[in-house]
Amino acid sequence: MQDHVAPLRLRLDGDALVANWRWLAGRSGSAACGAAIKANGYGLGARGVMARLTRAGCRDFFVSNWGEAAALEPSLEPGVNLSVLHGVRREDMAQALASRARPVLCTPEQIARWGEAGGGACDVMIDTGMNRLGLDWRSDFAAQLQGLDIRTLMSHLASADEDVDLNRLQRDRFASIRDAVPAQRYSLANSAGICRGDAYHFDLTRPGLALYGGVPVDEAADHIRPVVTPQAQILQRRRLIAGDSIGYNATFTATRDHEVAILNLGYADGYLRGFSGRGAAMAGATRLPVLGRVSMDLVAVDVNDAPDLAEGDWLDIAYDLREASAASGLSQYELLTGLGPRYDRVWA
């Protein structure tokens, strides 16, 4: 029996993914370059991302929680590190103690829990100004960390995509922490932080967004290649007569006759209502504007300029991350991580 083929798919460019990592690795200078693959590889499929980047030479991967770690550990090759950014809850301890993945300890309670259990190697997060996870940089954290086998001591930049004083303040705080707390490696920079320069790289960088085609700062625009192209199948071709409306609440009314294609795509798939009247599909180089509201499972596009398109044909969805962000009001992160499970993920 033939496997089911979904009416939605993500075309994933493995060569672009690797090229993006290699550019970020080169931009990281002497620092090693890892990869954030949390949120199922930012929506692409973490296992496929990890396999391709491991072959390219990446040796450090980061997920958010132990469920994500469990899904990847069977594929983790020797010599490859996997870190769990949210640390270790009481509920995670049995898994964490048996796992090759390392917790990134974030609180005094996690440190105590890990130490009392004889947990061994770990990573540690210090908060230097973002005020999310991590030990407060002003606290007596050096005493709390005595006796821990810290492989990577890290912090996270709050505004690396902007040229603001907070970046330099966090960098300077982290540099002073490096001098006070022994660890094998020190890590601060995300995708945008890599582009801030050598002073932010330390020993290990942790890109995320830019790996997947997101452009964190202008400098990266000419170097980062798109990785993800959503594609949707035409369910029906129909004709609107001037005066007809289409979709919920009749937000679009035709002023002329229109040929329209109805696509199997909607906000349940992460193509959110911000694209209503703003997004587009592509038939080769021909742009096919979205008409009316995006609904849960369906969207309509104008196919007047594509007379040969018919039921069953596939269309690319215009999804350059910077342009789609501007059109929809969504961040590039939301555009990636919101792509849901109803897509087949097809690596090229």
Salt bridges, closest charged atoms under 4 A:
ASP13 OD2 - ARG225 NH2 3.95
ASP60 OD1 - ARG185 NH2 2.60
ASP92 OD1 - ARG89 NH2 2.97
ASP123 OD1 - ARG102 NE 2.94
ASP136 OD2 - ARG138 NH2 2.96
ASP149 OD2 - ARG151 NH2 3.03
ASP163 OD1 - ARG168 NH1 2.97
ASP165 OD1 - ARG168 NH2 2.83
ASP172 OD1 - ARG171 NE 3.17
ASP179 OD1 - ARG178 NE 3.65
ASP198 OD1 - HIS201 ND1 3.48
ASP218 OD1 - ARG322 NH2 2.45
GLU219 OE2 - ARG27 NE 2.61
ASP257 OD2 - ARG239 NH2 3.32
GLU259 OE1 - ARG237 NE 3.04
GLU259 OE2 - ARG239 NH1 2.70
ASP269 OD1 - ARG342 NE 2.78
ASP297 OD1 - ARG342 NH2 2.83
ASP302 OD2 - ARG256 NH2 3.39
ASP302 OD2 - HIS258 ND1 3.00
ASP316 OD1 - ARG11 NH1 3.32
